């Protein structure tokens, strides 16, 4: 077997490198997280160890058969199988035991059959579990296809680890990293009504100020929802973070200029129904005027896959580059997170698990999310 290691910022990227170099038949033998000062400035990388079976030389068999075509391989194949069988089933102490060679073969075959039955039973239970977690069937098929590649390595005691690794390889995440560049980075949060965008803005603003030592500014364009401005204004006063309000897209350039010495500006948008295209287009005008650098789509993890899919699809007009899932403390299952991330090929940046500012927010991690999906628990 050819063995090779791949190192990348995410397990998904390492898996892609493996497939590109070793092909789709490659088997993941193990994964681990590397910490330290790695190239690119990240303090965490993923190491994936993979292997692929090397094909036996057809030439060896054709020479035995005395020809230069596959006829030699076909003629000698039964003999080679018999030789291999003899090596496997030979009993070095057969003279001292009552177990003869045929009985050994039967015992070995029974063990193999029992092992395969046990694994098949485990796989069926895994499918039932993932369906119960509301993971979509095509994604479950993808996970099963991964597991089948490892079938020779699977055992009831380790199969859960392989399932988690397979789920993890489907999840991409994005880190919140802001560097002082002399100009403000503009970050907008968009999403439907009631998902907790304003609370997320407050959490990210405090994290930016306290943990990253950034000069933060807030701009609200949520002038439609009753009490929205008051909520953010009270927060800005308590946290000593400046806040400005834009009533029209034409107000944005002036407000951005007022914050030109800030390190980061968070823009709070009004919650909009994905079905109201006119309102979405109006919000788009504000963000276009601001020339935002990053746009986060905020989704509630309590929503159904069908509803979240529709929101994620309609909000594509904002060109969001990451997702924040809120209310994971209220959700019953988390298969919908995997469904959205996989179908839309978008990374997760944060998970919000409550109303406390700034404590109740978690930086997204593939392993953490995979455990959420598979176990149905976030803690």
Backbone torsions as a table, in degrees:
resi	resn	phi	psi	omega
1	UNK	NA	135.3	176.3
2	UNK	-86.5	124.5	-177.3
3	UNK	-111.9	136.4	178.4
4	UNK	-149.3	149.5	178.7
5	UNK	-110.2	144.5	179.4
6	UNK	-128.5	135.0	-179.1
7	UNK	-123.0	131.0	-178.0
8	UNK	-153.5	163.6	179.6
9	UNK	-63.0	-27.9	177.8
10	UNK	-131.4	155.7	179.5
11	UNK	-64.5	-32.4	179.9
12	UNK	-65.7	-40.9	179.0
13	UNK	-66.7	-39.7	177.3
14	UNK	-63.0	-39.1	177.9
15	UNK	-64.3	-38.8	177.9
16	UNK	-66.1	-39.9	176.7
17	UNK	-61.3	-41.5	179.5
18	UNK	-60.5	-46.6	-178.2
19	UNK	-65.6	-37.7	-179.9
20	UNK	-66.1	-37.5	-174.6
21	UNK	-90.3	-40.2	-175.4
22	UNK	-103.9	-13.6	179.5
23	UNK	93.0	174.9	-174.4
24	UNK	-73.6	-13.5	-179.9
25	UNK	-87.0	-1.4	-179.4
26	UNK	-65.8	148.7	-178.0
27	UNK	-116.7	131.2	176.3
28	UNK	-78.1	120.3	-178.1
29	UNK	-94.9	-22.5	179.9
30	UNK	179.4	157.9	176.1
31	UNK	-137.1	153.6	173.9
32	UNK	-155.9	160.6	-179.8
33	UNK	-99.8	132.9	178.0
34	UNK	-106.3	133.2	177.5
35	UNK	-115.5	148.3	179.2
36	UNK	142.9	-174.0	179.5
37	UNK	-85.6	90.6	-178.7
38	UNK	-92.4	166.0	180.0
39	UNK	-60.4	134.7	-179.3
40	UNK	98.5	-6.5	174.7
41	UNK	92.2	-7.5	-179.0
42	UNK	-78.6	144.2	179.8
43	UNK	-96.7	8.4	177.6
44	UNK	-144.4	132.4	176.9
45	UNK	-133.8	161.8	179.0
46	UNK	-111.6	131.4	176.5
47	UNK	-108.0	125.6	-179.9
48	UNK	-117.0	124.0	176.3
49	UNK	-100.8	124.6	-175.6
50	UNK	-130.3	158.8	178.4
51	UNK	-143.8	158.6	176.9
52	UNK	-145.0	136.3	179.5
53	UNK	-68.0	132.8	177.9
54	UNK	-84.8	133.3	-179.0
55	UNK	-69.1	138.3	176.2
56	UNK	-72.9	150.0	-176.0
57	UNK	-69.5	121.8	175.9
58	UNK	-66.4	-30.8	-178.4
59	UNK	-59.1	-37.0	-179.7
60	UNK	-59.1	-40.5	-178.9
61	UNK	-76.6	-36.9	-179.1
62	UNK	-68.0	-32.8	178.0
63	UNK	-68.8	-36.5	177.7
64	UNK	-64.7	-32.1	-178.9
65	UNK	-83.7	-6.9	176.5
66	UNK	77.9	19.3	178.1
67	UNK	-142.2	170.6	-179.0
68	UNK	-104.5	23.9	177.5
69	UNK	-128.3	-173.0	-175.8
70	UNK	-75.4	-4.2	-179.3
71	UNK	-60.8	-39.6	179.4
72	UNK	-62.1	-40.0	179.0
73	UNK	-63.4	-43.5	-178.7
74	UNK	-66.6	-39.7	-177.6
75	UNK	-69.5	-35.8	-174.2
76	UNK	-94.3	-10.1	-176.4
77	UNK	-55.8	-47.7	179.4
78	UNK	-60.3	-39.8	179.7
79	UNK	-63.8	-41.7	-179.9
80	UNK	-65.4	-40.3	177.5
81	UNK	-61.9	-41.5	179.6
82	UNK	-63.8	-41.6	178.0
83	UNK	-61.9	-43.9	179.3
84	UNK	-63.4	-40.1	178.8
85	UNK	-63.4	-41.2	179.2
86	UNK	-60.8	-40.1	-179.9
87	UNK	-66.2	-39.4	-176.4
88	UNK	-71.8	-43.2	-169.7
89	UNK	-97.8	-0.6	-179.0
90	UNK	-63.5	139.7	-178.2
91	UNK	-109.9	105.4	-176.1
92	UNK	-66.1	-17.4	-179.2
93	UNK	-121.0	31.1	-174.7
94	UNK	-62.9	-25.7	-179.4
95	UNK	-69.7	-22.8	-175.4
96	UNK	-103.5	4.0	-179.7
97	UNK	-130.6	162.4	179.9
98	UNK	-91.1	-4.6	-178.1
99	UNK	-83.1	111.8	-179.4
100	UNK	-86.2	175.6	-173.0
101	UNK	-62.1	-41.1	-179.7
102	UNK	-65.5	-36.2	178.0
103	UNK	-67.1	-36.8	177.6
104	UNK	-63.2	-43.6	178.4
105	UNK	-59.3	-44.4	-179.1
106	UNK	-64.6	-41.1	179.4
107	UNK	-64.6	-41.4	179.4
108	UNK	-64.5	-44.4	-179.8
109	UNK	-62.1	-41.3	179.0
110	UNK	-62.3	-40.9	179.9
111	UNK	-63.9	-41.6	179.3
112	UNK	-63.7	-45.3	-179.1
113	UNK	-62.6	-44.0	179.5
114	UNK	-62.9	-40.4	179.5
115	UNK	-63.0	-44.6	180.0
116	UNK	-64.7	-38.8	178.0
117	UNK	-62.8	-43.5	179.9
118	UNK	-62.5	-43.4	-179.6
119	UNK	-66.0	-42.6	178.5
120	UNK	-61.1	-37.6	177.9
121	UNK	-66.1	-42.3	178.2
122	UNK	-62.2	-42.6	-179.5
123	UNK	-62.9	-39.3	178.0
124	UNK	-63.5	-41.0	178.4
125	UNK	-65.6	-35.9	178.1
126	UNK	-64.7	-43.5	177.8
127	UNK	-59.9	-45.0	179.2
128	UNK	-62.0	-40.1	179.4
129	UNK	-63.8	-47.0	-178.1
130	UNK	-66.4	-37.1	176.2
131	UNK	-64.5	-39.9	178.1
132	UNK	-66.0	-27.5	176.9
133	UNK	-84.5	3.1	176.8
134	UNK	68.0	31.4	171.6
135	UNK	-78.7	135.8	-177.5
136	UNK	-67.4	148.0	-175.2
137	UNK	-58.7	-42.4	178.3
138	UNK	-59.7	-34.4	179.2
139	UNK	-72.3	-38.7	176.0
140	UNK	-61.4	-40.9	178.0
141	UNK	-60.8	-40.4	178.4
142	UNK	-62.8	-41.2	178.7
143	UNK	-65.9	-42.2	178.5
144	UNK	-63.3	-39.9	178.4
145	UNK	-62.0	-36.9	175.7
146	UNK	-65.1	-44.7	-177.5
147	UNK	-65.2	-34.4	-179.8
148	UNK	-64.6	-28.1	177.5
149	UNK	-67.8	-26.5	-178.2
150	UNK	-98.6	11.4	-167.6
151	UNK	-53.9	-35.1	-179.8
152	UNK	-70.1	-15.4	-178.5
153	UNK	-104.2	-10.4	-174.0
154	UNK	-76.9	143.9	177.4
155	UNK	-150.6	149.6	179.9
156	UNK	-51.9	-25.5	-178.5
157	UNK	-83.1	-16.9	-177.4
158	UNK	-122.6	-3.0	-172.6
159	UNK	-63.7	-33.2	178.7
160	UNK	-62.7	-36.8	178.0
161	UNK	-63.3	-39.6	178.6
162	UNK	-68.3	-37.0	177.5
163	UNK	-63.0	-46.9	179.7
164	UNK	-61.6	-40.7	178.0
165	UNK	-64.2	-38.7	179.3
166	UNK	-65.8	-42.9	177.8
167	UNK	-65.1	-43.8	-178.5
168	UNK	-59.0	-37.2	-178.5
169	UNK	-66.7	-16.7	179.7
170	UNK	-90.4	-8.4	-173.0
171	UNK	-107.3	127.1	173.7
172	UNK	-111.5	147.1	-179.4
173	UNK	-129.8	161.1	179.0
174	UNK	-128.6	131.6	-179.8
175	UNK	-86.5	147.3	176.7
176	UNK	-88.4	99.7	-177.8
177	UNK	-129.6	116.6	179.8
178	UNK	-123.6	126.2	177.7
179	UNK	-111.1	145.5	177.8
180	UNK	-71.7	118.0	-176.1
181	UNK	-118.4	1.1	-177.9
182	UNK	93.1	-6.4	175.0
183	UNK	-138.9	150.6	-176.8
184	UNK	-72.0	137.1	170.7
185	UNK	-85.6	131.4	-175.0
186	UNK	-106.9	119.9	-176.8
187	UNK	-121.0	126.3	179.7
188	UNK	-114.5	144.5	173.9
189	UNK	-113.0	127.5	179.0
190	UNK	-126.0	160.7	178.5
191	UNK	161.4	174.7	-179.8
192	UNK	-73.0	177.2	-178.2
193	UNK	-69.9	145.4	170.6
194	UNK	75.9	13.6	-178.1
195	UNK	-91.6	-10.8	177.3
196	UNK	97.9	33.6	-179.5
197	UNK	-64.1	-45.7	-177.0
198	UNK	-64.1	-40.3	177.0
199	UNK	-64.3	-39.9	177.2
200	UNK	-63.9	-41.0	177.2
201	UNK	-57.4	-45.7	-179.0
202	UNK	-62.3	-43.1	179.6
203	UNK	-62.9	-47.1	-178.5
204	UNK	-66.3	-34.9	179.3
205	UNK	-65.1	-44.2	179.7
206	UNK	-67.4	-42.5	177.9
207	UNK	-59.2	-42.5	-179.5
208	UNK	-64.3	-40.1	-176.8
209	UNK	-75.1	-47.4	-172.7
210	UNK	-83.9	-49.9	-174.7
211	UNK	-81.4	-36.2	-176.9
212	UNK	-102.9	-1.5	177.1
213	UNK	55.0	44.4	-179.8
214	UNK	-102.0	149.9	173.2
215	UNK	-85.4	116.2	-169.1
216	UNK	-110.7	141.8	172.9
217	UNK	-126.4	149.8	179.3
218	UNK	-120.3	135.0	172.7
219	UNK	-126.7	126.4	177.6
220	UNK	-108.8	133.1	171.3
221	UNK	-115.8	12.6	178.7
222	UNK	-88.0	75.9	-179.1
223	UNK	-100.4	9.4	-175.6
224	UNK	-100.2	-39.6	-174.8
225	UNK	-79.3	131.1	-178.6
226	UNK	-61.6	122.7	176.7
227	UNK	86.6	-4.8	-176.8
228	UNK	-62.9	-45.1	-179.5
229	UNK	-66.4	-39.2	179.3
230	UNK	-62.5	-41.1	179.9
231	UNK	-59.5	-47.4	-177.7
232	UNK	-74.3	-34.7	-179.6
233	UNK	-66.5	-41.8	177.6
234	UNK	-61.2	-42.8	178.5
235	UNK	-61.7	-43.4	-177.4
236	UNK	-63.1	-36.0	179.1
237	UNK	-69.7	-41.8	-179.2
238	UNK	-67.3	-41.3	-175.9
239	UNK	-89.2	-4.5	-178.5
240	UNK	58.6	44.7	176.2
241	UNK	-115.7	127.0	-176.6
242	UNK	-65.4	142.5	179.9
243	UNK	-134.5	137.4	175.6
244	UNK	-128.5	159.8	-176.9
245	UNK	-123.0	133.6	175.1
246	UNK	-110.5	124.3	179.6
247	UNK	-96.9	-23.3	178.6
248	UNK	-138.8	155.2	178.0
249	UNK	-55.9	-30.4	-179.7
250	UNK	-67.5	-18.0	178.5
251	UNK	-75.9	-23.5	-170.2
252	UNK	-59.6	-51.6	-177.4
253	UNK	-54.7	-40.1	-179.7
254	UNK	-66.0	-40.7	-179.6
255	UNK	-68.6	-40.7	177.4
256	UNK	-61.3	-39.8	178.8
257	UNK	-64.7	-35.0	177.8
258	UNK	-64.9	-27.0	-179.0
259	UNK	-103.3	20.9	-172.7
260	UNK	-63.4	-20.5	179.3
261	UNK	-94.4	0.9	178.1
262	UNK	-75.5	158.3	175.5
263	UNK	-86.2	-33.8	-178.4
264	UNK	-150.1	142.1	177.7
265	UNK	-124.0	124.4	175.7
266	UNK	-99.2	132.7	-179.3
267	UNK	-112.2	117.2	-179.8
268	UNK	-93.6	121.8	-177.7
269	UNK	-103.7	162.3	176.9
270	UNK	-76.2	142.6	175.5
271	UNK	-66.7	132.2	-177.9
272	UNK	-129.2	143.2	173.8
273	UNK	-71.0	137.0	179.1
274	UNK	-65.4	-14.1	-179.0
275	UNK	-87.5	-13.4	-179.4
276	UNK	-97.9	86.9	-174.9
277	UNK	-64.1	-35.7	-179.3
278	UNK	-61.6	-43.7	179.1
279	UNK	-66.8	-37.7	177.7
280	UNK	-63.6	-41.7	179.2
281	UNK	-64.5	-36.1	179.1
282	UNK	-64.9	-44.1	176.6
283	UNK	-62.4	-38.3	178.2
284	UNK	-59.2	-36.6	178.4
285	UNK	-61.3	-42.5	178.3
286	UNK	-60.4	-48.0	-175.1
287	UNK	-71.1	-32.1	176.1
288	UNK	-65.8	-39.3	178.4
289	UNK	-66.1	-31.6	-179.9
290	UNK	-81.0	-17.9	-176.9
291	UNK	51.9	59.3	-174.9
292	UNK	-64.8	149.5	178.6
293	UNK	-89.0	-42.5	179.9
294	UNK	-131.6	140.1	176.0
295	UNK	-125.9	122.9	177.5
296	UNK	-101.4	130.3	172.0
297	UNK	-90.8	123.5	-178.5
298	UNK	-100.0	123.4	-178.7
299	UNK	-127.3	146.7	176.6
300	UNK	-88.2	128.6	-179.6
301	UNK	-72.5	-5.3	177.3
302	UNK	-84.8	-7.6	-178.8
303	UNK	-77.9	157.3	176.6
304	UNK	-75.7	157.6	178.6
305	UNK	-58.2	-40.6	-177.9
306	UNK	-62.1	-44.1	-180.0
307	UNK	-68.4	-45.9	179.8
308	UNK	-62.8	-36.6	178.7
309	UNK	-62.3	-43.0	-179.5
310	UNK	-65.1	-41.8	178.4
311	UNK	-63.8	-49.4	-178.4
312	UNK	-60.2	-34.9	180.0
313	UNK	-71.8	-47.1	-177.5
314	UNK	-69.1	-32.0	-178.5
315	UNK	-82.1	3.9	176.8
316	UNK	-59.2	-23.7	-178.1
317	UNK	-63.6	-15.8	177.7
318	UNK	-88.8	-3.7	-179.4
319	UNK	53.4	44.7	179.6
320	UNK	-64.0	144.4	-177.3
321	UNK	-114.3	4.7	178.0
322	UNK	-162.6	163.8	-178.3
323	UNK	-125.8	141.7	170.4
324	UNK	-114.8	124.9	176.6
325	UNK	-101.2	124.1	-179.1
326	UNK	-104.2	170.1	174.0
327	UNK	59.6	34.2	178.1
328	UNK	-68.4	-18.1	176.4
329	UNK	-75.5	-13.4	-179.4
330	UNK	-105.8	-13.3	-174.5
331	UNK	-76.3	149.4	179.1
332	UNK	-92.2	-38.7	177.2
333	UNK	-135.1	165.5	-176.9
334	UNK	-127.8	14.5	177.6
335	UNK	-61.8	-28.9	-179.7
336	UNK	-62.5	-31.6	178.1
337	UNK	-63.8	-47.8	178.8
338	UNK	-62.4	-39.3	-179.4
339	UNK	-61.6	-45.8	-178.0
340	UNK	-68.8	-47.7	-178.1
341	UNK	-59.7	-40.4	-177.9
342	UNK	-73.8	-46.5	-176.0
343	UNK	-69.9	-31.9	-177.1
344	UNK	-103.6	-1.3	177.6
345	UNK	48.9	50.7	-177.0
346	UNK	-124.3	139.2	-179.8
347	UNK	-79.3	156.4	174.1
348	UNK	-98.2	135.6	179.5
349	UNK	-103.8	-42.4	-177.8
350	UNK	-142.5	156.5	171.1
351	UNK	-123.6	128.3	179.7
352	UNK	-104.9	132.0	-174.0
353	UNK	-128.2	34.7	177.2
354	UNK	157.2	-174.4	-174.7
355	UNK	-100.9	-10.3	-175.6
356	UNK	-70.3	129.7	-179.1
357	UNK	-105.5	127.4	-1.0
358	UNK	-101.7	12.5	-169.8
359	UNK	-62.2	-41.5	-169.3
360	UNK	-84.2	62.2	173.8
361	UNK	-152.8	139.4	-174.1
362	UNK	-123.7	131.4	173.8
363	UNK	-68.3	128.6	-173.0
364	UNK	-64.4	137.5	178.4
365	UNK	-137.6	130.0	-176.7
366	UNK	-56.5	-42.0	-178.9
367	UNK	-65.7	-41.2	179.2
368	UNK	-62.9	-44.9	-179.1
369	UNK	-67.4	-39.8	178.4
370	UNK	-59.5	-42.0	177.0
371	UNK	-64.1	-39.3	176.8
372	UNK	-59.5	-48.1	-176.8
373	UNK	-61.9	-46.5	-172.2
374	UNK	-77.1	-37.2	-176.8
375	UNK	-93.7	-20.7	-176.9
376	UNK	79.9	11.2	-179.6
377	UNK	-128.6	146.4	-178.6
378	UNK	-102.4	-9.3	-176.7
379	UNK	-114.7	NA	NA
